[in-house]
C-alpha cells in the first residue's frame, strides 16, 4: 500500500501543470532618441532542483545578460505575424535567482513574454526608459497578469495624464476587442473597436481610440477577444514620467 501511495504521489508531482507567468508588455530598443529596456527578475521558491524554466517572447527576440554576465540567447522557433522566440533559464543551488537584462541596442520592438516553470517562482518585470545619453528617465514594475475577459481602469485626465494599455491575446484566435469609456456615474459616453491578431499584443493610448475631453474623469473598460486568453496592463504617462496601472479583472464584461 505504501509503495502504491508513493507511486501515485510521484505521478501527481511529475504531471503537475507548469507555473505560468505572463507579462502583457515587453519592450526593448531605441526610438526617437529614447530607449526602453526590460529587466526580468526570477527567484526560485519551490523544491525542484534544478528548476528549468522557459521564457517565451512574442514579436521580440531580445537577448539577455544575467547577474554573472552570462548571455542568454533568444532562439526564434517559428515565423509569422508574431514570431516566437524561446530562452532557457536554469535555477539551482548555485544560482537560486536570476536577473535578465536586455541591452536596448536595436530598434524598438514591443510584444509580450511568458515564463513557464515546472515549479513556482517569484517574478516581476521592470520596464525602464532612458535618454540618448543613457540617463534613466523613469521605470515601472509590471506584475504577472491575470487572465480575464474584461479589464477596467480608472482614468483622470485633469492634470494632463495620458492612460494607455497593453492587451495580449495569448491564443490562436483572431478577434475584435472593445474600449468603452464611462463617466463617474458609470454612464457610457463612447466606445471603439479594433482587431488583435493571434499570439499578439497591442498597445494604445486611450486617446488614440476615444477622443475624450481633456478634463475627463471616469473609467475605461477593455473587453478582450471572445474565446481567447486575454491579459492586460495599463500605462499612465504624465510627460516622461510613467507608471503601470493594474486593472480590475472580470470574467464577463460589464452590462451595457
C-alpha positions as CSV (number, residue, x, y, z in Angstrom):
1,X,0.0,0.0,0.0
2,X,2.8,2.4,0.9
3,X,4.5,1.8,-2.5
4,X,1.3,2.4,-4.4
5,X,0.7,5.7,-2.5
6,X,4.3,6.7,-3.2
7,X,3.9,6.0,-6.9
8,X,0.6,8.0,-7.1
9,X,2.2,10.9,-5.3
10,X,5.2,10.8,-7.7
11,X,2.8,10.8,-10.7
12,X,0.9,13.8,-9.3
13,X,4.2,15.7,-8.9
14,X,5.6,14.9,-12.3
15,X,2.4,15.5,-14.2
16,X,1.5,18.8,-12.4
17,X,0.9,21.6,-14.9
18,X,3.7,24.2,-15.0
19,X,3.5,27.6,-13.3
20,X,3.0,30.2,-16.0
21,X,3.6,33.9,-15.6
22,X,2.6,36.3,-18.4
23,X,3.6,39.9,-18.8
24,X,1.4,41.8,-21.3
25,X,4.1,44.3,-22.2
26,X,7.7,43.7,-23.1
27,X,9.9,46.3,-24.8
28,X,13.5,46.6,-25.9
29,X,15.3,49.1,-28.2
30,X,15.6,52.7,-29.2
31,X,13.3,55.1,-31.0
32,X,13.2,58.9,-31.2
33,X,16.3,59.4,-29.0
34,X,14.9,57.3,-26.2
35,X,15.4,53.7,-25.3
36,X,13.4,51.1,-23.4
37,X,15.0,48.2,-21.5
38,X,13.2,45.2,-19.9
39,X,14.6,43.6,-16.8
40,X,13.1,40.3,-15.6
41,X,13.7,39.1,-12.1
42,X,13.2,35.5,-11.2
43,X,13.6,33.9,-7.8
44,X,13.3,30.1,-7.2
45,X,10.6,29.4,-4.5
46,X,9.9,25.7,-5.0
47,X,11.8,22.4,-4.5
48,X,12.5,21.1,-8.0
49,X,16.3,21.3,-8.4
50,X,17.5,22.3,-10.9
51,X,14.5,24.3,-12.0
52,X,14.4,24.6,-15.8
53,X,12.2,27.5,-16.9
54,X,11.3,28.6,-20.4
55,X,10.9,32.3,-21.3
56,X,8.8,32.8,-24.5
57,X,8.8,36.1,-26.3
58,X,6.2,37.1,-28.9
59,X,7.1,39.7,-31.6
60,X,10.5,40.3,-29.9
61,X,13.7,38.2,-29.8
62,X,15.8,40.2,-27.3
63,X,18.9,38.5,-25.8
64,X,19.7,38.9,-22.1
65,X,22.6,39.4,-19.8
66,X,22.4,37.7,-16.4
67,X,23.7,38.5,-13.0
68,X,27.1,36.9,-13.8
69,X,27.1,38.5,-17.2
70,X,26.0,35.2,-18.7
71,X,24.5,35.7,-22.1
72,X,21.0,34.2,-22.8
73,X,20.1,34.0,-26.4
74,X,16.5,34.0,-27.7
75,X,16.0,31.3,-30.4
76,X,13.3,32.1,-32.9
77,X,11.4,28.9,-33.5
78,X,8.6,30.0,-35.7
79,X,7.8,32.9,-38.1
80,X,4.5,34.6,-38.9
81,X,2.8,37.7,-37.6
82,X,4.1,37.5,-34.1
83,X,7.2,35.2,-34.1
84,X,8.0,33.0,-31.1
85,X,11.5,33.2,-29.5
86,X,12.5,31.0,-26.6
87,X,15.1,31.3,-23.9
88,X,16.0,28.6,-21.4
89,X,16.8,29.7,-17.8
90,X,18.0,27.2,-15.1
91,X,17.9,28.0,-11.4
92,X,19.7,25.7,-8.8
93,X,21.7,25.9,-5.6
94,X,24.5,28.0,-7.2
95,X,22.0,30.3,-9.0
96,X,18.8,30.5,-6.9
97,X,17.8,33.7,-8.6
98,X,18.5,35.4,-11.9
99,X,18.1,39.0,-13.3
100,X,17.8,39.1,-17.0
101,X,18.5,42.5,-18.7
102,X,18.0,43.4,-22.4
103,X,20.6,45.6,-24.0
104,X,18.3,48.2,-25.7
105,X,20.7,48.4,-28.6
106,X,18.4,47.6,-31.5
107,X,15.4,49.4,-33.0
108,X,12.4,49.5,-30.6
109,X,10.2,46.4,-30.6
110,X,7.3,45.6,-28.3
111,X,5.5,42.4,-27.6
112,X,4.7,40.1,-24.6
113,X,6.6,37.4,-22.6
114,X,5.5,34.3,-20.8
115,X,7.6,32.5,-18.2
116,X,6.8,28.8,-17.7
117,X,8.5,26.7,-14.9
118,X,7.9,23.2,-13.5
119,X,7.7,24.8,-10.0
120,X,6.8,28.2,-8.5
121,X,9.0,31.3,-8.7
122,X,8.7,34.9,-7.6
123,X,8.9,37.1,-10.7
124,X,8.4,40.6,-11.9
125,X,9.3,42.7,-15.0
126,X,10.8,46.1,-14.8
127,X,10.5,48.5,-17.7
128,X,12.9,51.4,-17.9
129,X,13.1,54.5,-20.1
130,X,16.4,56.2,-20.8
131,X,17.5,59.2,-22.9
132,X,20.0,59.2,-25.7
133,X,22.9,59.5,-23.3
134,X,21.8,56.5,-21.3
135,X,20.4,58.5,-18.3
136,X,17.4,56.8,-16.8
137,X,14.2,58.9,-17.0
138,X,11.8,56.5,-15.4
139,X,11.0,53.0,-14.6
140,X,7.9,50.9,-13.7
141,X,7.2,47.4,-12.4
142,X,4.8,45.0,-14.2
143,X,3.4,42.2,-12.2
144,X,2.3,38.9,-13.8
145,X,-1.1,39.4,-15.2
146,X,-4.4,37.7,-14.6
147,X,-6.4,36.2,-17.5
148,X,-9.9,37.6,-18.0
149,X,-12.4,39.0,-20.4
150,X,-12.9,42.5,-19.0
151,X,-10.3,44.9,-17.7
152,X,-11.4,48.1,-16.0
153,X,-9.1,51.1,-15.4
154,X,-9.9,54.4,-13.7
155,X,-8.9,57.5,-15.7
156,X,-8.3,61.1,-14.7
157,X,-7.1,63.5,-17.4
158,X,-7.3,66.7,-15.4
159,X,-3.5,67.1,-14.9
160,X,-2.6,66.1,-18.5
161,X,-2.1,62.5,-17.7
162,X,-2.5,60.0,-20.6
163,X,-3.7,56.5,-20.0
164,X,-2.5,53.7,-22.2
165,X,-3.0,50.0,-22.2
166,X,-1.3,46.8,-23.5
167,X,-3.7,44.0,-24.4
168,X,-2.3,40.4,-25.0
169,X,-4.2,37.8,-27.0
170,X,-2.3,34.6,-26.0
171,X,-4.3,32.3,-28.2
172,X,-4.7,31.1,-31.8
173,X,-7.9,33.1,-32.2
174,X,-8.0,36.4,-34.1
175,X,-10.8,38.7,-32.9
176,X,-12.2,42.0,-32.0
177,X,-11.6,43.9,-28.8
178,X,-13.6,46.9,-27.4
179,X,-12.6,50.0,-25.5
180,X,-15.5,51.6,-23.6
181,X,-15.5,54.9,-21.7
182,X,-17.9,55.6,-18.8
183,X,-18.3,58.7,-16.7
184,X,-18.2,58.9,-12.9
185,X,-21.8,57.9,-12.8
186,X,-21.0,54.7,-14.8
187,X,-22.9,56.0,-17.9
188,X,-21.3,55.0,-21.2
189,X,-20.0,58.0,-23.2
190,X,-18.2,56.4,-26.1
191,X,-16.7,53.1,-27.4
192,X,-14.4,52.0,-30.1
193,X,-13.4,48.6,-31.6
194,X,-10.2,47.2,-33.1
195,X,-8.8,43.8,-34.1
196,X,-6.0,41.8,-32.5
197,X,-4.1,39.0,-34.2
198,X,-3.4,35.6,-32.7
199,X,-0.5,35.3,-30.3
200,X,0.0,39.0,-30.3
201,X,-0.2,42.2,-28.3
202,X,-1.4,45.7,-29.0
203,X,-0.5,48.9,-27.1
204,X,-2.5,52.1,-27.4
205,X,-3.2,55.3,-25.7
206,X,-6.9,55.7,-24.9
207,X,-6.9,59.0,-26.8
208,X,-5.9,57.2,-30.0
209,X,-9.2,55.3,-30.0
210,X,-11.5,57.5,-28.0
211,X,-11.4,61.4,-28.2
212,X,-12.3,62.1,-24.6
213,X,-12.4,65.7,-23.2
214,X,-9.2,67.0,-21.5
215,X,-10.9,67.1,-18.1
216,X,-12.5,63.6,-18.4
217,X,-12.8,61.6,-15.2
218,X,-14.3,58.1,-15.2
219,X,-13.4,54.6,-16.2
220,X,-12.2,52.7,-19.2
221,X,-13.2,49.1,-19.8
222,X,-11.1,47.0,-22.2
223,X,-13.0,43.9,-23.4
224,X,-10.8,41.2,-24.9
225,X,-11.3,38.6,-27.6
226,X,-14.2,36.3,-27.1
227,X,-12.8,32.7,-26.7
228,X,-9.2,33.9,-26.4
229,X,-6.8,34.1,-23.5
230,X,-6.7,37.8,-22.7
231,X,-4.3,39.7,-20.4
232,X,-3.9,43.5,-19.9
233,X,-1.9,46.1,-18.1
234,X,-2.3,49.9,-18.0
235,X,0.4,52.5,-18.6
236,X,-0.1,56.1,-17.2
237,X,2.1,58.9,-18.6
238,X,2.5,62.5,-17.4
239,X,5.2,63.9,-19.7
240,X,8.1,61.4,-19.5
241,X,7.0,60.2,-16.0
242,X,5.2,56.9,-16.3
243,X,3.9,54.1,-14.1
244,X,1.9,50.9,-14.6
245,X,-1.7,50.5,-13.6
246,X,-3.3,47.2,-12.6
247,X,-6.8,46.7,-13.9
248,X,-9.8,45.2,-12.2
249,X,-10.1,41.9,-14.0
250,X,-13.5,40.2,-14.6
251,X,-14.6,37.0,-16.3
252,X,-17.5,38.8,-18.0
253,X,-17.9,42.4,-19.4
254,X,-19.9,45.0,-17.5
255,X,-23.5,45.2,-18.6
256,X,-24.3,47.8,-21.3
